[in-house]
């Protein structure tokens, strides 16, 4: 994507009408992100329609939640969500729940725009990310995060995914 093509990038709060598009992008991002960590059979079970159903609930959770979508030429290409910490031993009050961007838009600065929409400048925050996701690890390190030594194994699509915690 050239600089000229990036002039029509919009990052805005998620709307109820975005659910279907978000479901499609979410399913695609999971395939692109987890294809080396989760079996093909498990990923094939990811349904854009089911992901859209989840988004209808996430889009309207209240002001403590920051859910944003990135659009290029009017089409959703990524999304981010943060909100109150969910862990009993949370090291910060805010958690970055997820940030996903279609592979075609990696390296364009859109991921940073999404991050900035969900997290205030110096805000303390933590997140869980797949242990084997070096690109994400580099992104979070650039944004002032560091591993705190915590890890967990989470059920994911009927399999298991090892996650590590980053804190800022």
C-alpha positions as CSV (number, residue, x, y, z in Angstrom):
1,X,0.0,0.0,0.0
2,X,1.6,3.3,-1.1
3,X,1.4,6.5,0.9
4,X,-1.0,7.9,-1.7
5,X,-3.3,4.9,-1.1
6,X,-3.2,5.4,2.6
7,X,-4.9,8.9,2.6
8,X,-8.4,7.4,3.2
9,X,-7.7,5.6,6.5
10,X,-10.3,6.1,9.1
11,X,-10.2,4.8,12.7
12,X,-13.5,5.1,14.4
13,X,-15.6,3.5,17.2
14,X,-17.2,0.3,16.2
15,X,-20.9,0.6,15.3
16,X,-23.7,-2.1,15.5
17,X,-23.9,-2.1,11.7
18,X,-20.2,-3.2,11.5
19,X,-20.8,-6.6,13.0
20,X,-21.0,-8.5,9.7
21,X,-17.8,-6.9,8.2
22,X,-16.0,-7.3,11.5
23,X,-16.9,-11.0,11.6
24,X,-15.4,-11.5,8.2
25,X,-12.2,-9.6,9.0
26,X,-11.9,-11.3,12.4
27,X,-12.2,-14.8,10.9
28,X,-9.6,-13.9,8.2
29,X,-7.2,-12.4,10.8
30,X,-7.4,-15.5,12.9
31,X,-6.5,-17.6,9.9
32,X,-3.6,-15.3,9.1
33,X,-2.4,-15.1,12.7
34,X,-2.8,-18.6,14.0
35,X,-2.2,-20.8,11.0
36,X,1.2,-21.9,12.4
37,X,-0.2,-22.4,16.0
38,X,-3.6,-24.1,15.5
39,X,-4.5,-27.0,13.2
40,X,-6.1,-26.2,9.9
41,X,-9.2,-28.2,11.0
42,X,-9.7,-26.0,14.0
43,X,-9.3,-22.8,12.0
44,X,-11.7,-24.1,9.3
45,X,-14.4,-24.1,12.0
46,X,-14.1,-20.4,12.5
47,X,-17.2,-18.9,11.0
48,X,-17.5,-15.2,10.0
49,X,-21.1,-15.4,10.9
50,X,-20.3,-16.6,14.5
51,X,-17.7,-13.9,14.8
52,X,-20.2,-11.3,13.7
53,X,-22.6,-12.5,16.4
54,X,-19.8,-11.9,19.0
55,X,-19.3,-8.4,17.6
56,X,-23.0,-7.4,18.1
57,X,-22.3,-7.9,21.9
58,X,-18.9,-6.3,22.0
59,X,-20.0,-3.2,20.1
60,X,-22.3,-2.0,22.9
61,X,-20.6,-2.8,26.2
62,X,-20.4,0.7,27.6
63,X,-18.0,3.6,27.9
64,X,-15.3,1.7,29.8
65,X,-14.7,-0.3,26.7
66,X,-12.9,1.1,23.6
67,X,-13.7,-0.8,20.5
68,X,-12.5,0.7,17.2
69,X,-12.4,-0.3,13.6
70,X,-9.9,0.8,10.9
71,X,-11.3,1.4,7.5
72,X,-9.5,1.8,4.2
73,X,-11.6,3.2,1.4
74,X,-14.6,2.5,3.5
75,X,-13.8,-1.2,4.1
76,X,-12.9,-2.5,7.6
77,X,-9.4,-3.9,7.6
78,X,-8.7,-4.2,11.3
79,X,-10.0,-3.6,14.8
80,X,-9.0,-3.2,18.4
81,X,-10.6,-3.5,21.8
82,X,-9.7,-2.6,25.4
83,X,-11.5,-2.4,28.6
84,X,-11.4,-3.2,32.3
85,X,-8.9,-5.9,33.4
86,X,-10.4,-9.4,33.4
87,X,-7.7,-11.2,35.5
88,X,-7.9,-11.5,39.3
89,X,-4.1,-10.8,39.5
90,X,-4.2,-8.0,36.8
91,X,-1.1,-5.9,36.9
92,X,-3.0,-2.9,35.5
93,X,-6.6,-1.7,35.5
94,X,-6.9,-1.7,31.7
95,X,-6.4,-4.6,29.4
96,X,-5.8,-4.6,25.7
97,X,-8.1,-7.5,24.7
98,X,-7.2,-7.7,21.0
99,X,-5.8,-5.9,18.0
100,X,-6.0,-7.5,14.6
101,X,-5.2,-6.2,11.2
102,X,-5.4,-8.0,7.8
103,X,-1.9,-9.1,6.7
104,X,-2.1,-6.9,3.6
105,X,-2.0,-3.8,5.9
106,X,0.8,-4.8,8.2
107,X,3.6,-2.2,8.2
108,X,1.4,0.6,7.1
109,X,0.9,2.4,10.4
110,X,-2.7,1.4,10.7
111,X,-2.0,-1.0,13.6
112,X,-0.4,1.9,15.5
113,X,-3.5,4.0,14.8
114,X,-5.7,1.3,16.2
115,X,-3.6,0.9,19.3
116,X,-3.6,4.7,19.9
117,X,-7.4,4.7,19.6
118,X,-7.8,2.1,22.3
119,X,-5.0,3.1,24.7
120,X,-4.3,6.6,26.0
121,X,-0.7,7.9,25.7
122,X,0.8,7.0,29.0
123,X,-1.9,4.7,30.2
124,X,-0.9,1.6,32.2
125,X,-2.2,-1.5,30.4
126,X,-1.5,-5.1,30.0
127,X,-2.3,-7.8,27.4
128,X,-1.9,-11.5,26.6
129,X,-0.4,-12.5,23.3
130,X,0.5,-15.8,21.7
131,X,4.0,-16.8,22.8
132,X,4.9,-17.6,19.2
133,X,3.9,-14.3,17.6
134,X,7.2,-12.4,17.2
135,X,5.7,-9.6,15.0
136,X,3.2,-8.8,17.8
137,X,5.9,-9.0,20.4
138,X,8.0,-6.4,18.5
139,X,5.0,-4.1,18.1
140,X,4.2,-4.2,21.8
141,X,7.9,-3.7,22.8
142,X,8.0,-0.6,20.5
143,X,4.9,0.7,22.4
144,X,6.7,0.5,25.8
145,X,5.5,-3.0,26.9
146,X,7.7,-5.6,28.5
147,X,7.2,-9.3,29.4
148,X,6.4,-9.7,33.1
149,X,7.2,-13.4,33.2
150,X,3.5,-14.6,33.4
151,X,2.3,-17.2,30.9
152,X,-0.9,-19.2,30.6
153,X,-2.3,-22.0,28.4
154,X,-5.7,-21.1,27.1
155,X,-8.2,-23.2,25.3
156,X,-8.5,-21.9,21.7
157,X,-10.8,-23.4,19.1
158,X,-10.7,-26.7,20.9
159,X,-7.0,-26.8,21.1
160,X,-4.5,-25.0,23.4
161,X,-2.5,-21.8,22.9
162,X,0.3,-20.6,25.1
163,X,0.1,-16.9,25.9
164,X,2.6,-14.5,27.5
165,X,1.7,-11.3,29.3
166,X,3.1,-7.9,28.4
167,X,2.8,-4.9,30.8
168,X,3.2,-1.2,30.4
